[in-house]
Amino acid sequence: MRKRLKLIGRLASFGSTAVLLASIGSTTLLSSASLAAEQATAPQVSASVAKPLKAAQDAMREKKLDEALAKTKEAQAASGEKSAYDNFVIDVLLFQIYQQKQDMGAAIPMLAQAAQSQYAAAEQQRSWLKNIALYYFQQKDYAKALDAADQAVKHGANDSDTLRLIAKSQYLSGNYKEAAVTIQQVVAKQDKPDEESLKLMWQFDLKANDQAGASRAVEKLVSYYPKPEYWANALASLVNADTKDARLQLNVYRLMSDVGVLKRGGDYAEMADIALDQGYPGETQAVLQKAFAQNVFTDPRDKERYQHLLDGAKQRAATDMASLPAKEQDAASAPAGDKLVQLGGTYMSYGQYDKAVASITKGIAKGGLKSPEEANVLLGIAQLRMKNAGEAQRAFVKAAGSRNTAYTQLGRLWALHAGAHDV
């Protein structure tokens, strides 16, 4: 088969992500750090830092950020030993001031220190560490992003967003295998994997040279998100394979047509030629009529050539249909089931799917087939055309059980396609 389909390049952009730090409001940060505790049992700042910290808070309320910063640093530099609570309050105030001054390079280290405090509530720790990780990821400091995200996980942030950020950081640090393992954990947690995570899993497995993993990822993509661009990649190895099996090629083209990947004039032309060579003039006629309807032939010489082929296919199809009764008798008396299967393919090419299913089923039951996997693919296609997706899937799964690796893959892909219709 000619190599026409190429793998889509970079699948997932690691561009700018919306900064979530703005969602951490000042009130939330100081909810456990009030300087004027109402209850005697609540922690309080030491007397040596209470006055400048109170002044800093007052200045913040009046939006006097430089004054607030000066007073907080005054408290930070105060003589005497400060308590853990003093340091927590100072770190939180400094974060708030730097955040409002839009100096995140100075703000984030303060938030990181506050997150380690015993006075930070568990939910605060998780939220702060996740946002710290996101900030460092956006700054492309992946080592610090990983450290913060790992700490967030240790504090209970085992959600998909955090794990996905870890996987991206590992990938961009060059740890492709680790990234692939982490993103697989994200996918495993989801009943229906999200599209971004599946694209990342595909990309990471490719980069880690895990072709089997990449195949599983793209098959999940076409199963949950059956877009033509994903199908193009799922089919790429079959389309690009150097095979002499014309019937296999024809069944690949049939799937390409079904999933919206058959688009180029050369693909239509080759499918039409193979169908005619394999004794399906009705299918050649249908393929070329579709090609002309979609104006895929742009060269005048191609238009003339394939119009001539279409005219010839119509004549051969008329003759072929007239000979079907004789073919039925011949197939019924044959010692093996191949002729019955071929006859079923012929019925299918003319849209007579009920007769196709009956003939192919008889052929499989009679046995002695040269290619039972092809018979099951044809049976599955005919059943799918009859809107019987469940039976079609079962036939395709049987084809996927073949020792022929190409049919194993093709059967599996047809089964996934049928599964999208079994709803």
Secondary structure by P-SEA (a helix, b strand, c coil): cccccccccccccccccccccccccccccccccccccccccccccccccaaaaaaaaaaaaacaaaaaaaaaaaaaaccccccaaaaaaaaaaaaaaaaaacaaaaaaaaaaaaaacccccaaaaaaaaaaaaaaaaaacaaaaaaaaaaaaaaaccccaaaaaaaaaaaaaacaaaaaaaaaaaaaaacccccaaaaaaaaaaaaaacaaaaaaaaaaaaaaccccaaaaaaaaccccccccccaaaaaaaaaaaaaacccccaaaaaaaaaaaaaaccaaaaaaaaaaaaaacccccaaaaaaaaaaaaaaaaaaaaaaaaaaaaaaaaaacccaaaaaaaaaaaaaacaaaaaaaaaaaaaaacccccaaaaaaaaaaaaaaacaaaaaaaaaaaaaacccaaaaaaaaaaaaaaaaacc
